[in-house]
Amino acid sequence: MLDRVHREFRPEELLFVRMVLQNPEADTIKSVEGWFRDAARRDPSVLERELAKLRGIAQDESEATSAALPSSSACVTGFLLNMVQRSVQLISPCPSDERWPLGHYVFDEERFESAADLERVLRSMVARHMLTGAPRGAPARLMDGLTHEMLDDGFRLTSRTEEVEFRSAEMATFLRALGDELRQGGKTPDQLAEWAAARFGVAREDAREAVDAVWAAGALDMEPAPRSAVEAS
């Protein structure tokens, strides 16, 4: 297949084309998503082959024994355009699973007929989905896979690769309780604001800003609701 690519295209035509080789012999480590996810189900040995590559580049024995393949190769948060089908999706990376086998959320999807129609679609998606804070009508819940730790003046969240803290000496008691509420995920930001005002005397706007800070850190669950649930609401 690689030989055919070089037969069909001149070197100057490929000058600005990044070629990500995915053949079995390539050094590229595959993510468990899409076609590879299906192939690993049919033949677990292909999964072990990729794990062997990953272990081979681990820096020490502890990393080698805990090596895990990435669950998404998606690196785009924004618009994914298919000019052949004249469709556009608003997407964001996520771990692949049964609902999102390609390793990215799809927040919205629509077809277009012209450049003007595409502009209308994009502006509409921006208005509906690109919020500057946590959605006010949906429960605010921490993402799965995060470790939550209480601090004297707030709380700390840790993932496999990142750590973020939310601390304030003036609102320490509230922030400690907020971390626990977000872990449970039963209240919307507006409900959390009312709860903060009634229980801790914290200004509603300050409480919303605290929730928005957790949202801005990418620590709140952003998975789109199933379409049936959206239509029902």
C-alpha positions, 0 to 999 in steps of 0.5 A: 500500500505504501509503494502504491502511495509513492507511485501515485504521488510525486515527492513534491505533492507529499511535501506537506502531507504527514503520513502516519503509518498504521501497518503492523510493522510500523512503530506507530502505537495504535489506539483502541478505537475504530477498526483497530477496536474491532480487530482486537475483539476478533484477534486479541493477539493484535492488541498484544502486538501493540502493547509489546511496542509500548513496553519496548519504549517504556523507560523503566520496569514499572512503566512497562508493567502498567503500560496501557494503550491509548483509548483515543487518537482524536486530537481535534476539539471543533468542527470535523467537515466531510466535504464529500457528504457535505456534513459537519460535526462538532466533536471533542476527544474522549475515551472510546467505548461502545457509544463512541467507538471512534474516540470522540464525542459528537455534540452536534451534526448537520448537513449543508448545501452551500458555503452560506448554508455552512456558515449558518450551521457553524454559527448555530452550533457555536451558539448552542454548544460553545459555552463559557461555563458549565451548562446551567441546566445539566447536573455538574458531575466530575469525569469518570477516572478522576481521583478526588482528594480533600484539602484543608482549603479545597480539593484536588483532582488527579487523572493519569497525567494531570493534576489540578487544585481548587483552593481558597482560604476564604471559601475553604469549607464551601470548596471542600463540600463542593468537591464532594457534591461534584463527585456525586453529580446530583445538582446543576450549577444553579442548584449548587449556587442556591445550596452554597448560599443557603448552607455556607453564605457564599454568594451565588455568583461566586459559587457559579464561578467555582463550578465554572472553574472546574468546567474550564479545567476540563474536569466535569463530565461533558458527554452529550446526552443520548439523542432520545433524552434530548428530544424528550426534554 
